[in-house]
Amino acid sequence: MVIRGLARISLLLICLAAAAPALSAALWWSLDSGPWAQEPQLVLTEQSQSGAVRVYGDHPGLNAGPAAERTVDELTAAGGFDRGTLVVALPTGSGWVDPAQVRATEHWADGDVATISLRYSAAPSAAVYLLRPTLATESARALIAEVSDRLDAMAPSDRPFLVVHGQSLGALAGQRALEDDSLTRHVDARLWQGRPGDAPGAPTAPCVESAVNADDPVAALSWGLLARPVEAVGVLAALPGSASASPGTLHSYLPVILSAACVEPHPSPPPPVPA
């Protein structure tokens, strides 16, 4: 009962802050850069054991465009565009990217992969979702756009296989960003895990993998819960600690690996006709 009460009180505070500008600003500061700011494990700042490239743009407070440009500059300098696979990993609100997913992808690619991510805040996802609802999508859109612009300058045969991956708020941001068809031109595959329940449906596109645990309370979140108070209490009570559950349960996910059909080589262009 104590956990249920805390979950309901926390959500109530954030909802009240979303409706009151002064309270919203104060709460956002405390969560994003003040005493309640989070510092999760930042796996992309650690050296890869398989020799893969990892690039992490840590730029909370910087506008999305310049932050994306700086981060992709680092990717270029690290040789990320020379790898066979490039993963754009869209983080949760606090900047967290799942270490298990990163390591599983690097193992799958035998190290021939680069992963890039951009941190836009240090606040928990619930606060970003309610207090700064466009922040995650703007960051995702800017990063994918910057990567796509660099790929435009490469010969098609030299471009890496491009994967966009998002978990939780990252999945929501990625799906919303890729509703812009101009950003999908180089995206070969999309991996989504634990998207919130009111996220848009998976896009109609080849090579889309979407994983949602059956007991994930985040997947059940939607504004429709306001009309179902009994169900809402159960969902809110299950939220605390759900991300720390055993992988494959609640809001903790097992790595998702692309199916073989997605990564088969693209058909080679026909040879030139002799003059």
Backbone bond lengths (Angstrom), bond angles and torsions (degrees), N, CA, C in turn:
res aa  C-N    CA-C-N  psi(-1)  N-CA   C-N-CA  omega(-1)  CA-C   N-CA-C  phi
1 M - - - 1.459 - - 1.525 111.50 -
2 V 1.359 116.27 -35.02 1.465 119.47 178.93 1.524 110.53 -63.25
3 I 1.351 116.57 -43.36 1.463 120.82 -179.40 1.519 110.27 -63.81
4 R 1.329 116.27 -42.51 1.453 119.11 178.67 1.526 110.67 -60.79
5 G 1.334 115.28 -42.02 1.463 119.20 -179.78 1.511 112.34 -63.61
6 L 1.342 116.69 -42.84 1.464 120.83 179.39 1.521 111.14 -64.18
7 A 1.335 116.74 -41.79 1.458 119.97 -180.00 1.522 110.65 -62.47
8 R 1.330 116.42 -43.19 1.452 119.86 -178.74 1.525 111.42 -68.05
9 I 1.350 116.30 -39.85 1.466 120.39 179.42 1.521 110.71 -66.03
10 S 1.355 117.13 -41.72 1.465 120.40 -179.63 1.516 111.10 -63.24
11 L 1.323 115.91 -45.02 1.455 118.69 179.68 1.519 110.82 -65.48
12 L 1.324 116.71 -37.54 1.462 120.65 178.84 1.520 110.74 -62.32
13 L 1.349 117.15 -42.45 1.459 120.55 179.76 1.525 111.25 -62.33
14 I 1.335 116.21 -43.54 1.459 119.25 -179.27 1.519 110.62 -67.32
15 C 1.330 116.55 -40.17 1.468 119.44 178.20 1.526 111.12 -64.14
16 L 1.336 117.23 -40.91 1.461 120.33 177.69 1.528 110.14 -63.51
17 A 1.334 115.46 -40.52 1.462 119.09 -179.96 1.522 111.01 -64.95
18 A 1.336 116.20 -36.51 1.459 119.49 179.66 1.519 111.31 -63.18
19 A 1.340 116.56 -26.92 1.465 120.52 -178.15 1.523 112.91 -91.99
20 A 1.326 118.04 -14.16 1.466 121.67 -177.23 1.523 109.16 -120.67
21 P 1.329 119.02 109.68 1.470 121.71 -173.55 1.528 114.09 -54.72
22 A 1.323 118.34 -45.13 1.466 120.21 -177.39 1.523 111.09 -65.32
23 L 1.328 115.72 -44.60 1.458 119.63 178.68 1.520 110.44 -66.36
24 S 1.335 116.41 -37.27 1.453 120.90 178.71 1.525 111.19 -60.31
25 A 1.329 116.62 -46.06 1.471 120.61 -178.98 1.521 111.40 -63.31
26 A 1.325 116.22 -42.00 1.473 120.38 -178.99 1.528 110.73 -66.87
27 L 1.329 116.14 -43.87 1.463 119.41 -179.30 1.523 110.65 -67.25
28 W 1.336 116.57 -40.01 1.459 119.31 178.68 1.518 111.29 -61.66
29 W 1.321 117.95 -44.13 1.468 120.69 178.77 1.523 110.43 -59.54
30 S 1.323 117.19 -44.06 1.464 119.97 -176.70 1.526 111.70 -65.13
31 L 1.336 116.65 -31.82 1.459 120.62 -177.67 1.523 113.16 -89.61
32 D 1.331 116.74 -30.18 1.462 120.31 -174.56 1.523 113.27 -91.35
33 S 1.326 117.32 -38.29 1.461 119.22 -178.25 1.527 112.91 -139.57
34 G 1.312 117.43 -4.34 1.453 122.01 -178.50 1.518 112.91 -92.61
35 P 1.320 117.22 -153.79 1.470 121.21 -172.00 1.523 114.67 -67.67
36 W 1.326 118.38 -19.39 1.467 120.22 -178.79 1.518 112.94 -100.87
37 A 1.315 118.22 7.01 1.463 120.78 179.16 1.529 110.11 -62.06
38 Q 1.324 116.50 141.15 1.455 122.02 -177.78 1.525 111.22 -93.70
39 E 1.319 115.61 153.63 1.460 121.20 175.08 1.529 107.09 -135.22
40 P 1.332 117.21 82.40 1.465 120.09 -178.68 1.519 111.26 -74.90
41 Q 1.325 115.78 173.14 1.453 119.40 172.84 1.521 108.83 -63.26
42 L 1.309 116.85 127.25 1.461 121.68 -179.40 1.525 108.07 -107.64
43 V 1.321 115.93 85.24 1.458 121.11 -171.57 1.518 112.17 -61.97
44 L 1.327 117.91 -29.64 1.455 120.00 -176.61 1.526 112.88 -76.67
45 T 1.328 117.17 -5.54 1.464 120.30 172.42 1.526 110.95 -91.57
46 E 1.325 117.01 -4.78 1.459 122.64 179.49 1.527 109.94 -95.76
47 Q 1.310 117.00 152.60 1.463 120.75 179.96 1.513 110.49 -74.03
48 S 1.313 116.92 136.01 1.456 121.84 177.95 1.524 110.47 -74.34
49 Q 1.318 116.00 136.17 1.461 120.29 178.83 1.526 111.87 -77.29
50 S 1.337 116.84 -14.69 1.463 119.72 -178.56 1.523 112.56 -101.92
51 G 1.327 117.05 3.30 1.455 120.30 -179.43 1.509 114.17 84.53
52 A 1.326 117.56 8.70 1.460 120.89 178.21 1.527 109.86 -70.29
53 V 1.326 115.20 158.76 1.467 121.39 177.69 1.528 108.44 -89.20
54 R 1.319 115.61 133.30 1.467 121.72 175.95 1.523 108.76 -127.97
55 V 1.313 116.48 127.48 1.464 121.46 179.50 1.519 108.43 -131.32
56 Y 1.338 115.55 127.61 1.461 121.18 -178.15 1.520 109.35 -129.44
57 G 1.329 115.91 112.49 1.456 120.29 176.74 1.515 109.93 -87.76
58 D 1.299 117.48 110.11 1.472 122.04 -177.25 1.524 108.13 -100.47
59 H 1.341 116.55 86.44 1.456 120.65 -171.28 1.531 114.01 -131.94
60 P 1.340 118.96 50.40 1.464 118.25 175.17 1.530 110.62 -60.34
61 G 1.313 116.92 138.12 1.457 120.85 178.15 1.516 114.05 92.01
62 L 1.337 117.73 -16.91 1.463 120.56 178.96 1.526 108.94 -89.44
63 N 1.317 116.73 141.74 1.459 120.11 178.49 1.527 110.53 -55.53
64 A 1.333 115.08 148.35 1.459 120.34 -171.50 1.523 112.77 -59.11
65 G 1.341 117.98 -43.55 1.457 120.49 -177.53 1.519 113.66 -60.60
66 P 1.342 118.17 -56.80 1.464 119.47 178.37 1.524 113.35 -61.14
67 A 1.327 117.32 -36.18 1.465 120.02 178.69 1.525 110.57 -63.46
68 A 1.330 116.83 -42.64 1.461 120.58 178.92 1.526 110.76 -65.43
69 E 1.330 116.84 -41.53 1.464 119.98 -179.35 1.526 111.14 -62.35
70 R 1.319 117.41 -44.74 1.466 120.54 178.38 1.526 111.12 -61.12
71 T 1.316 115.31 -43.28 1.458 119.50 -176.29 1.520 111.25 -66.76
72 V 1.329 117.48 -41.63 1.466 120.33 179.88 1.529 110.43 -72.20
73 D 1.325 117.93 -28.66 1.468 119.88 171.75 1.531 110.07 -59.60
74 E 1.325 116.79 -41.45 1.471 121.14 178.12 1.528 110.39 -64.49
75 L 1.333 116.35 -38.58 1.454 120.28 178.37 1.527 110.74 -63.32
76 T 1.315 116.16 -42.81 1.463 120.51 178.57 1.530 110.54 -61.79
77 A 1.325 115.86 -46.12 1.464 120.09 -178.90 1.526 112.09 -63.39
78 A 1.345 116.21 -30.38 1.466 120.52 -178.52 1.521 112.67 -84.71
79 G 1.330 117.09 -2.44 1.462 120.13 -179.93 1.514 113.84 81.20
80 G 1.324 116.69 21.20 1.452 119.74 -176.58 1.513 114.60 -64.38
81 F 1.331 117.21 -31.64 1.456 120.15 -178.89 1.526 112.34 -77.11
82 D 1.327 116.69 -6.81 1.457 120.61 177.41 1.519 112.45 -90.81
83 R 1.322 117.35 -5.16 1.464 120.92 179.98 1.531 110.77 -82.05
84 G 1.329 115.91 159.01 1.450 120.52 -178.09 1.514 113.35 -69.82
85 T 1.324 116.81 -30.08 1.462 122.09 -179.86 1.514 109.04 -130.40
86 L 1.319 116.44 139.37 1.460 122.62 176.13 1.524 107.95 -124.96
87 V 1.323 116.09 124.84 1.463 121.56 -179.58 1.522 109.29 -110.92
88 V 1.326 116.54 122.59 1.459 122.08 170.06 1.513 106.54 -93.45
89 A 1.330 117.07 106.71 1.461 122.65 -176.25 1.520 109.21 -98.35
90 L 1.312 116.82 114.76 1.458 122.05 -177.55 1.527 108.91 -92.14
91 P 1.323 117.74 119.50 1.466 120.81 -169.50 1.526 113.17 -82.04
92 T 1.328 114.63 171.41 1.458 120.80 170.24 1.529 108.41 -76.54
93 G 1.331 116.70 -179.40 1.456 119.87 -174.65 1.510 114.70 -57.27
94 S 1.328 116.89 -36.86 1.465 120.14 -177.71 1.516 113.22 -82.37
95 G 1.326 117.23 -1.88 1.461 120.80 -179.09 1.510 114.15 96.31
96 W 1.342 116.93 8.23 1.462 121.24 -175.90 1.519 111.50 -78.56
97 V 1.333 115.51 134.50 1.454 123.57 170.81 1.518 106.58 -120.99
98 D 1.315 117.43 133.03 1.463 122.72 -173.48 1.531 111.30 -61.85
99 P 1.332 118.20 114.52 1.475 120.29 179.94 1.524 112.72 -60.67
100 A 1.321 117.10 -36.82 1.466 119.87 -178.72 1.525 110.96 -64.23
101 Q 1.325 116.98 -39.03 1.461 120.89 178.82 1.522 110.65 -66.73
102 V 1.325 117.15 -43.06 1.466 121.08 179.78 1.527 110.44 -61.62
103 R 1.324 116.77 -47.31 1.470 120.34 -177.14 1.522 111.38 -68.55
104 A 1.317 116.66 -36.88 1.467 119.50 178.67 1.525 110.59 -65.32
105 T 1.321 117.00 -40.46 1.464 120.46 178.46 1.523 110.91 -65.92
106 E 1.328 116.74 -40.68 1.460 120.10 178.99 1.527 110.99 -64.96
107 H 1.323 117.14 -38.49 1.466 120.75 177.31 1.522 110.29 -65.96
108 W 1.334 116.25 -43.93 1.463 121.99 179.54 1.526 111.02 -60.15
109 A 1.338 116.74 -39.56 1.462 121.51 -177.74 1.522 112.76 -88.45
110 D 1.332 117.11 1.87 1.466 121.97 -178.58 1.530 111.01 54.78
111 G 1.332 115.63 36.87 1.457 121.21 176.04 1.514 114.92 85.19
112 D 1.336 117.11 -11.02 1.473 119.92 -177.44 1.528 109.76 -85.93
113 V 1.331 115.63 62.52 1.462 120.83 -174.77 1.529 108.72 -153.78
114 A 1.308 115.26 149.31 1.466 122.00 172.17 1.522 107.45 -123.68
115 T 1.327 116.12 138.14 1.463 121.44 177.02 1.514 108.78 -120.74
116 I 1.320 116.20 129.95 1.457 121.73 -179.47 1.519 109.29 -125.37
117 S 1.333 115.65 140.56 1.464 120.41 176.90 1.518 108.84 -145.72
118 L 1.327 114.99 158.95 1.459 121.31 -176.64 1.521 109.14 -133.04
119 R 1.316 116.11 121.58 1.460 121.77 178.83 1.525 109.84 -89.79
120 Y 1.325 115.95 129.11 1.462 121.35 -177.93 1.517 112.76 -115.27
121 S 1.342 117.79 -9.07 1.458 120.97 177.90 1.523 109.14 -163.30
122 A 1.332 115.56 171.51 1.454 121.31 173.40 1.528 110.48 -118.61
123 A 1.319 116.28 10.09 1.460 121.45 -178.12 1.524 110.31 -85.63
124 P 1.327 118.60 152.30 1.458 120.15 176.61 1.524 111.53 -63.30
125 S 1.325 115.46 157.10 1.458 120.60 -174.61 1.527 112.62 -58.52
126 A 1.324 117.41 -38.35 1.470 119.76 -178.78 1.525 110.68 -60.62
127 A 1.333 116.60 -39.38 1.462 120.14 179.81 1.526 110.70 -69.35
128 V 1.335 116.87 -41.42 1.464 119.76 178.26 1.525 109.64 -62.47
129 Y 1.314 116.02 -44.55 1.461 121.15 -176.58 1.525 111.62 -60.96
130 L 1.332 117.00 -40.09 1.461 120.69 -174.82 1.525 113.55 -93.51
131 L 1.339 117.23 -35.12 1.461 119.67 -174.15 1.530 112.80 -95.60
132 R 1.320 118.12 -30.93 1.465 122.41 179.35 1.524 108.00 -133.34
133 P 1.322 118.18 67.39 1.473 122.00 -167.69 1.524 115.20 -63.12
134 T 1.328 119.20 -20.63 1.473 120.04 -179.32 1.522 113.33 -98.72
135 L 1.319 117.51 -6.33 1.463 120.91 -170.86 1.527 112.32 -62.91
136 A 1.319 117.51 -48.06 1.463 120.24 -177.20 1.522 111.69 -64.91
137 T 1.329 116.41 -42.06 1.467 119.57 -179.28 1.523 111.35 -67.17
138 E 1.328 117.60 -41.02 1.462 120.68 178.10 1.522 110.83 -60.64
139 S 1.315 116.89 -42.25 1.462 120.46 179.31 1.522 111.00 -65.54
140 A 1.341 116.34 -44.30 1.469 120.20 178.80 1.517 110.94 -61.54
141 R 1.322 116.19 -44.73 1.452 120.62 -179.04 1.538 110.75 -61.95
142 A 1.327 116.77 -42.90 1.466 120.53 -178.54 1.522 111.45 -65.72
143 L 1.327 116.89 -41.21 1.464 119.60 -177.97 1.526 111.01 -69.00
144 I 1.333 117.29 -45.08 1.463 120.07 179.15 1.526 110.22 -63.77
145 A 1.334 117.17 -39.97 1.465 120.64 179.64 1.521 111.16 -63.55
146 E 1.320 117.12 -42.81 1.465 120.15 -178.93 1.525 110.99 -66.29
147 V 1.317 116.87 -42.87 1.465 120.15 176.46 1.528 110.20 -61.17
148 S 1.332 116.70 -43.82 1.471 120.97 -178.84 1.518 111.36 -62.69
149 D 1.336 116.81 -39.82 1.464 119.75 179.07 1.525 111.01 -62.77
150 R 1.333 117.29 -38.49 1.465 119.56 178.67 1.531 110.27 -68.48
151 L 1.330 116.67 -36.58 1.463 119.81 179.15 1.523 111.34 -67.70
152 D 1.337 116.69 -30.40 1.468 120.27 177.40 1.525 111.46 -57.08
153 A 1.330 115.89 -33.14 1.458 120.68 -176.08 1.529 112.84 -81.94
154 M 1.334 117.39 -3.77 1.462 121.33 -178.29 1.522 110.32 -100.28
155 A 1.299 115.91 151.09 1.463 119.90 173.37 1.527 108.48 -64.90
156 P 1.325 118.36 140.40 1.472 120.44 -178.56 1.525 113.51 -50.92
157 S 1.318 117.00 -38.72 1.469 120.06 -177.94 1.529 112.39 -70.50
158 D 1.325 117.55 -16.85 1.462 121.09 -178.06 1.529 113.02 -97.52
159 R 1.317 117.04 -9.26 1.467 119.60 -175.75 1.523 111.41 -73.12
160 P 1.333 116.96 139.48 1.470 119.16 175.43 1.523 111.31 -72.01
161 F 1.309 115.99 161.73 1.453 122.89 173.49 1.525 106.62 -72.16
162 L 1.328 117.56 119.08 1.463 121.73 -171.32 1.525 111.29 -99.19
163 V 1.330 115.34 123.55 1.467 123.18 179.33 1.522 108.36 -118.50
164 V 1.324 117.38 133.58 1.463 122.02 171.68 1.519 107.41 -108.79
165 H 1.330 116.10 123.76 1.460 121.19 -177.42 1.521 110.15 -123.86
166 G 1.317 116.57 138.03 1.455 120.83 175.37 1.509 110.89 -146.76
167 Q 1.313 115.53 141.55 1.456 121.51 176.26 1.526 108.35 -122.21
168 S 1.332 116.90 136.22 1.458 123.00 178.05 1.536 110.23 60.33
169 L 1.327 118.04 -121.54 1.463 119.85 179.09 1.523 111.25 -61.23
170 G 1.326 117.16 -29.88 1.456 120.69 176.50 1.522 112.09 -63.48
171 A 1.338 116.92 -36.32 1.460 120.47 177.23 1.521 110.56 -67.63
172 L 1.323 116.08 -42.13 1.464 120.08 177.97 1.525 110.98 -62.08
173 A 1.332 116.03 -46.08 1.468 120.32 -179.66 1.522 111.38 -63.72
174 G 1.333 116.60 -41.06 1.455 120.10 -179.28 1.516 112.82 -65.82
175 Q 1.320 116.19 -42.39 1.457 118.90 179.29 1.525 111.22 -64.84
176 R 1.313 116.18 -41.15 1.458 118.98 179.48 1.523 111.29 -67.60
177 A 1.324 116.94 -39.81 1.468 119.87 179.71 1.528 110.78 -63.17
178 L 1.322 116.61 -41.26 1.462 120.33 -176.04 1.522 113.23 -80.94
179 E 1.327 117.15 3.30 1.461 119.05 168.04 1.535 110.27 -67.55
180 D 1.327 115.75 -19.82 1.460 121.72 174.03 1.530 108.09 -80.91
181 D 1.317 116.90 106.09 1.465 120.82 -175.08 1.523 113.04 -58.87
182 S 1.323 117.45 -25.29 1.460 119.26 -179.04 1.522 111.99 -67.54
183 L 1.337 117.58 -17.63 1.457 120.81 -179.56 1.520 113.27 -93.52
184 T 1.313 117.04 -3.46 1.464 119.49 -175.98 1.523 112.77 -97.12
185 R 1.321 117.98 0.04 1.464 120.56 -168.83 1.526 113.34 -62.83
186 H 1.334 118.19 -27.98 1.453 119.98 -179.84 1.532 112.93 -112.95
187 V 1.325 117.47 -1.16 1.467 120.73 -175.89 1.526 109.19 -76.67
188 D 1.328 115.99 118.76 1.460 121.29 -179.05 1.520 112.89 -92.85
189 A 1.334 117.16 -27.50 1.460 119.93 -177.32 1.524 109.88 -155.19
190 R 1.336 115.15 154.63 1.463 121.39 179.88 1.518 108.50 -133.26
191 L 1.323 115.91 132.56 1.458 122.37 178.26 1.516 108.62 -120.67
192 W 1.332 116.97 121.32 1.463 121.35 179.30 1.528 109.08 -121.90
193 Q 1.334 116.04 138.02 1.465 121.71 176.26 1.524 109.40 -133.54
194 G 1.322 116.63 130.47 1.457 121.87 170.75 1.507 114.73 59.46
195 R 1.330 118.03 41.81 1.460 118.83 179.68 1.524 110.01 -67.80
196 P 1.321 118.70 141.51 1.461 121.18 176.96 1.527 111.33 -57.09
197 G 1.302 116.04 151.87 1.450 121.00 -170.35 1.510 115.18 -62.75
198 D 1.321 117.84 -23.40 1.449 117.88 -179.77 1.522 112.07 -99.66
199 A 1.341 116.84 16.12 1.461 120.27 174.73 1.515 109.04 -68.24
200 P 1.327 117.92 153.18 1.460 119.52 176.42 1.515 110.64 -63.50
201 G 1.301 116.89 154.61 1.457 121.06 -179.00 1.515 111.59 -62.96
202 A 1.323 115.69 160.00 1.458 120.41 179.50 1.518 109.64 -58.37
203 P 1.323 117.82 134.47 1.456 120.22 -177.18 1.521 112.03 -66.35
204 T 1.299 115.56 154.51 1.454 120.15 176.29 1.519 107.33 -80.86
205 A 1.310 115.38 98.58 1.460 121.04 -177.11 1.518 108.24 -159.33
206 P 1.319 117.14 153.70 1.464 119.01 177.17 1.512 110.93 -70.42
207 C 1.312 114.90 155.94 1.464 121.60 174.55 1.525 112.85 57.00
208 V 1.309 116.09 59.96 1.461 122.46 173.33 1.516 107.80 -117.70
209 E 1.334 116.89 119.98 1.455 122.13 175.75 1.522 107.62 -111.49
210 S 1.330 116.81 127.02 1.458 120.93 -178.57 1.515 109.27 -131.14
211 A 1.337 116.77 122.40 1.456 121.91 -179.18 1.525 109.66 -117.95
212 V 1.329 116.19 128.87 1.461 121.99 175.94 1.520 107.50 -137.43
213 N 1.321 117.35 117.63 1.457 120.57 176.62 1.526 110.07 -64.92
214 A 1.327 116.01 139.50 1.461 120.58 -175.27 1.527 112.16 -62.42
215 D 1.332 117.68 -28.33 1.467 120.47 -177.21 1.527 112.66 -104.40
216 D 1.331 117.56 16.76 1.458 121.31 -177.46 1.530 110.56 -74.70
217 P 1.349 118.78 115.27 1.469 119.55 179.88 1.526 112.77 -68.67
218 V 1.329 116.97 -27.81 1.465 119.53 178.68 1.524 110.43 -64.95
219 A 1.331 116.11 -36.13 1.464 119.84 178.62 1.526 111.32 -66.11
220 A 1.327 116.84 -20.61 1.464 120.82 -179.34 1.523 112.62 -91.60
221 L 1.318 117.18 -5.82 1.460 119.91 -178.21 1.523 110.97 -70.10
222 S 1.293 116.12 132.39 1.459 121.93 173.08 1.521 107.35 -166.80
223 W 1.328 115.27 160.00 1.459 118.85 178.43 1.525 111.00 -65.32
224 G 1.331 117.09 -17.80 1.452 119.99 177.53 1.515 113.44 -64.21
225 L 1.346 117.33 -19.07 1.458 120.43 178.31 1.527 112.13 -64.18
226 L 1.337 117.04 -22.18 1.463 119.50 178.88 1.525 111.66 -60.81
227 A 1.323 115.93 -26.61 1.466 120.27 179.19 1.522 112.04 -91.36
228 R 1.343 116.84 -2.02 1.470 120.86 -178.70 1.522 108.38 -131.09
229 P 1.334 117.77 73.75 1.470 121.48 -171.63 1.522 114.43 -60.53
230 V 1.325 118.27 -35.79 1.467 119.75 -179.76 1.525 110.11 -65.56
231 E 1.325 116.63 -46.73 1.461 120.92 177.28 1.522 110.56 -63.94
232 A 1.326 116.19 -38.33 1.464 120.00 -179.60 1.523 111.83 -60.91
233 V 1.329 116.50 -42.08 1.471 119.99 179.37 1.525 109.89 -61.30
234 G 1.329 117.11 -42.72 1.459 119.86 179.46 1.513 112.45 -63.42
235 V 1.337 116.89 -42.18 1.466 120.85 179.40 1.523 110.41 -64.81
236 L 1.349 117.10 -45.41 1.460 120.41 -178.47 1.521 111.54 -65.84
237 A 1.324 116.34 -35.65 1.464 119.78 179.55 1.524 111.75 -66.78
238 A 1.339 116.32 -28.42 1.465 120.13 -178.74 1.519 113.03 -84.40
239 L 1.335 117.91 -11.45 1.467 120.31 -176.04 1.527 114.11 -67.37
240 P 1.355 119.39 -48.57 1.466 118.77 -176.14 1.530 111.41 -58.95
241 G 1.309 116.30 126.03 1.459 121.29 177.79 1.510 114.70 80.84
242 S 1.341 118.48 -1.29 1.466 119.55 -176.04 1.526 112.25 -65.71
243 A 1.327 117.28 -29.04 1.468 120.28 179.34 1.518 112.36 -76.89
244 S 1.335 116.73 -11.90 1.469 120.99 179.91 1.520 112.12 -102.55
245 A 1.313 117.27 9.05 1.461 121.30 179.82 1.526 110.44 -71.26
246 S 1.330 116.04 174.25 1.463 120.09 176.82 1.523 109.25 -62.95
247 P 1.324 118.02 138.02 1.466 119.79 -179.88 1.524 111.82 -53.75
248 G 1.324 114.77 133.64 1.454 120.11 -177.15 1.511 113.50 97.13
249 T 1.344 116.36 -0.95 1.457 120.96 177.92 1.524 109.59 -130.34
250 L 1.338 114.90 153.96 1.455 121.97 179.34 1.540 109.72 49.66
251 H 1.354 116.82 -129.90 1.470 119.04 -176.21 1.527 111.60 -102.73
252 S 1.319 115.97 29.74 1.463 122.27 176.28 1.526 107.70 -116.43
253 Y 1.332 116.42 128.55 1.454 119.89 -167.58 1.526 113.65 -116.86
254 L 1.324 114.10 143.83 1.448 120.88 168.56 1.528 108.70 -75.48
255 P 1.318 118.14 151.74 1.464 119.87 178.78 1.522 111.75 -59.43
256 V 1.315 115.43 146.82 1.463 122.55 176.54 1.525 107.85 -110.79
257 I 1.316 115.82 126.59 1.458 120.94 -178.98 1.522 108.54 -115.17
258 L 1.303 116.00 140.76 1.455 120.94 -179.74 1.521 111.48 -62.37
259 S 1.335 115.47 143.63 1.450 120.07 176.30 1.533 109.45 -71.72
260 A 1.317 115.42 156.93 1.468 120.04 -177.47 1.525 111.32 -61.03
261 A 1.333 116.64 -32.18 1.460 119.51 -178.12 1.525 112.30 -63.71
262 C 1.335 116.30 -27.02 1.461 119.97 -178.51 1.524 112.84 -75.70
263 V 1.295 116.15 -27.59 1.461 118.94 -170.48 1.521 113.12 -108.40
264 E 1.323 117.10 7.84 1.461 118.45 174.55 1.523 108.61 -61.69
265 P 1.302 118.12 141.97 1.472 120.20 -178.29 1.514 111.62 -55.02
266 H 1.312 115.28 140.66 1.449 119.75 175.95 1.539 108.49 -66.11
267 P 1.324 116.85 148.88 1.470 118.97 179.15 1.521 111.18 -56.12
268 S 1.315 115.84 136.71 1.460 120.29 179.28 1.526 109.34 -72.67
269 P 1.331 117.48 146.10 1.454 119.05 177.28 1.518 110.51 -66.19
270 P 1.315 117.89 151.20 1.466 119.69 -179.54 1.527 110.61 -64.42
271 P 1.311 117.87 150.10 1.472 120.07 178.60 1.513 110.20 -65.39
272 P 1.327 116.98 152.68 1.479 119.21 179.76 1.517 111.37 -64.62
273 V 1.306 114.88 145.43 1.474 120.47 178.52 1.521 108.40 -77.08
274 P 1.323 117.85 127.35 1.481 118.98 -179.98 1.526 111.29 -57.64
275 A 1.317 115.87 142.03 1.475 119.99 179.70 1.520 109.89 -70.09
